[in-house]
Amino acid sequence: MRLVILADTHVPRRARRLPAQVWRSVEEADVVIHAGDWVEVSLLDELEARSSELIGVYGNNDGPELRARLPEIARAELDGLRFAVVHETGAAKGREQRCAAAFPDTDVLVFGHSHIPWDSLADNGLRLLNPGSPTDRRRQPHCTYLTALIADAELTDVRLHRL
């Protein structure tokens, strides 16, 4: 199973559209995960139309239309792995411990908000992933997003793509 993991797209505030490379990845993926800050509902509509399966949450920059269609926290089981998706997890310091306590029955937690790519493992085995942003790099050297594979209930080939 092929995943594309996005967050903090901020379309059209930071960019008019997602980069072509992201759209190519979306169209090849089995599941697209978006961890919030879409900004405009039109991007949600387009991702729903162009992806096989979409799992998403709203972020702090998402208004009433997006909040009416998306949860604050999404949960899904994908090929035997338990995922949770949330926009914000708080400060980097202590993140693994906080998230492990808040999501005890989760294998992979996808989050956004910081625009900073993140891949770490909590003591209880929870994998934390933040794809950064494909449109707003802020203090990062590149705009980014993630792809990954799931095979036999294992997350493999997690790759950070620089744009």
Secondary structure as GFF3:
##gff-version 3
##sequence-region A 1 163
A	DSSP	beta_strand	2	6	.	.	.	ID=ss1
A	DSSP	alpha_helix	20	28	.	.	.	ID=ss2
A	DSSP	beta_strand	31	34	.	.	.	ID=ss3
A	DSSP	alpha_helix	41	50	.	.	.	ID=ss4
A	DSSP	beta_strand	54	56	.	.	.	ID=ss5
A	DSSP	alpha_helix	64	69	.	.	.	ID=ss6
A	DSSP	beta_strand	73	78	.	.	.	ID=ss7
A	DSSP	beta_strand	81	86	.	.	.	ID=ss8
A	DSSP	alpha_helix	95	102	.	.	.	ID=ss9
A	DSSP	beta_strand	108	110	.	.	.	ID=ss10
A	DSSP	beta_strand	118	121	.	.	.	ID=ss11
A	DSSP	beta_strand	127	130	.	.	.	ID=ss12
A	DSSP	beta_strand	144	151	.	.	.	ID=ss13
A	DSSP	beta_strand	154	162	.	.	.	ID=ss14
###
